[in-house]
C-alpha cells in the first residue's frame, strides 16, 4: 500500500525535521481547523468516526489489510495480535457509544455545538457550552497503539486541530488511522498531523508546545515531569503516567467449569498486545480456599498460553527483552529447584510465554511480553497489602468474583486507589467511556462557557 | 574430609595444568570440565539439587556445553559451594546495589590459592607481556580501597595479588570508602604517587574501575593538572559505573586517560571479571598496536575458562558475529560451580566476545514501572 505524503511521518526516514517545519505545520493545522472543522456538527463527526471505525473492521479494508500485512514488521506484534487488538478497539466506536461518551462527559451530547441545558440546568435557568482546544498536541508513548488512536478520536469530537508526536518507531498505526480519516474526509484529514521523533528533542517539542493550547502526554513519571516543565503556562497540560495492572480471582470463581473459563479469559489478558500496555496484568492473585489452587491455576494458564502461541503467537522481541526474560526464568528455575512454593512453566525453545507461580503474594512487576506471575492470596486484603509498593500506580484490576461478593470487593479496590475494575478477560479492552487513570476523558480537555440567563 | 580430598586433588591437578598451559602446552579442557562437573554434583548440595530439578537433562553429561549453568544471580540466594562452613575463610561479594542481597562466592585458603594461580599468568600475559625480559620493575597504583577495607571484593584481592606478585615495593591503594559503603579515590595521594613516578621515570601500572578513573580524571581536570607518565606506563580498567560517577563511553574514557596522564590507547587494557568467577578476560595485550579502538576489541579468557554466547530466545549457541547472553565455564571455580550464566549481552567473536553489557539495563518497551 502506497500512502500519499500527507503527514510529516510520511516523509522518508532520512528527512530531518526542523522547528520551522513544526511551527509551519501547526499554523496550517489551525488555519484548516478554522476553515473546515470548527463549524462541523457533533453529529457529522460522530458519524464520520463510526463510519471509519466500521470500515477498519472489514476484512477487505485496505488500511486494515496493510496494518495486518506490514504491521508485524513495523510494530513487533504478530498479525493475530494486531487483528484481535484492532478489531476489539474499533468495535467501540459506534454512534451509540460515541453519544454515550458525550453525554457522560459533557452532560448533553449537543454541548459542543451549542448552549445546552440538563434538567437541573433548566430548573436553574442556565445552560452551558463546551469548547475544545484549538490545537491539541499529543505526546504518545510507544508501547501499544490504542491510547494514541483514542486521543485522536477524542480530539476530533472536540473539533481540535491535532498534532500527534509518536515515539520512535511507533507511528505506523496512528499514521494509518490518520490516513483512513483523510480518505474518508480530506478536510478533516487536513486538521491532523502525525510525526515521529525520539522524545526529548527540545527544539522540535518547544516549537510544538509554543503553538498548542493543550498538551496531552503519556509516559513515565520523569518524562511527564520533564514535558510539564516545558509546556508554556497558557497551555493546558494533561499527563497520563505509566500504570500497571493485576487480576484478582475470588475462590468461588474457580469451581467446576468456572475455572476453565477464567483461565481462558486470563490468557486473553496476557496475550492482548503482548502484555505491553498499562492495562495488561503483571500478576494474577488467586484467592485461597477454592476448588482450584493458585498453583493449579498457574499450570492451567501455562497450558492455555501454550495453546495460544500456536494460533496467536507473540510478536518478535528485541534481544534485550529476550535476555530479560531468559535471565528472569533462570532465577526462577533455581528457586523452583529449592523452594516447594515456587514453580515455573515456560515455552520450549523460545521466550514466547512464561508462568511463574509463587506462594509469596508480594507483588512482582513482570518483564512482560507474556511473562505472568500467579500468586496465592488469602483474601483481597492480603493481595492489596502485598501490592502496597505499587499503590497509586495501579490502573486496572481484572476481577473474577461471584455477584454476591463483587460489589464489596470492588469497593475495597476503589478505596485502595484502583481506578478501573473490569472482568478478567477485558483488561485490555476498556470501553470508550473509560476514564483514563480516573480522569474524565473529554472533561479534562474542554473549556466551559456557562450562561446564566 | 572426603569432599576436600577429591576437590583438593582436582585443584592440584588444575594448577599443574594451568602452569603447563602457561608454558605453551595444550590445556585438557573437555576432560577436566566433565570431571569437575561430576565432583560438583557430588559435593555441592545446592548445585546438585538444581541439576536434579532439570529432570529431562538430569543424567551426567559427556559434553561440557551441556553442563547445567547456574545464573550468576543465584549466588545471591543460595550457598553455591562445596566448602563446609568451617572451611570458608573468605567470601567475595558482588558490588551490587544495597537494595538487593549481594552475591556470595565462598573461598577457602586452597580455593583462593587456585584463584590466584588462575589470575596471575593471564594477567601477566596481557598487562605485563614483557615481564621477565626487562630488568626494571614497575610500580603499581590501585584506585580501589585496600584489602583490609574491602575484604569482600574479588577485584581488590586481584589488585593485591598482582602487586604482591609483580611489584617490588609496598602495595599502593588510594581508594576510600564512605560511610554508605561507596568507593571514591583519594586524589591527592594518587597525584603524589603519579608525580613520584614521573620524577623517578619509573613505569606505573594504574589499576581501577571505570568509575574510579572518571573520578580521578575529573579531579585532575578541576585542578588543571596534566601528567606525562613515563612511556610504557599502563592502565588496567574494569567494570561498569553503577551510578558512582558520570558515565562515559569507553572510547571517551580512554581518550580522557590519554589526554590527562599520557597513557596511549595501546597501553589501556580492559578486564572482564565478576565475583562469581575465578578467572578473568582481557581485551588486549598491552603495547599491541592493532585494534586500538576499545569497541572493536574482543575479550579472551584463559584456556581453562571458556565463554559461550547463547541466544536468549532459543538457548542455543549463536553464530559468530551474533549477539546473545554470555555463559562461562570456569574450571578455576573448583569449590563453587564451574558453569555460570551471566546477564551480560555479548557478541560472539571467534574464541572471544565483544561485551555489550547488562541485559537488564536495556530500555523496556512495555508499560513497566520499575527496573528489575
Interface residues (C-beta under 8 A of the other chain):
Chain A: X76 X141 X142 X143 X144 X220 X242 X243 X244 X275 X276 X277 X278 X280 X317 X318 X319 X320 X321 X322 X323 X324 X325 X326 X327 X328 X330 X331 X333 X334 X335 X336 X337 X338 X349 X350 X351 X365 X366 X367 X368 X369 X390 X393
Chain B: X46 X49 X50 X52 X53 X54 X70 X71 X73 X74 X77 X78 X311 X312 X313 X314 X315 X323 X324 X325 X341 X343 X345 X359 X360 X362 X363 X364 X365 X366 X367 X368 X369 X370 X372
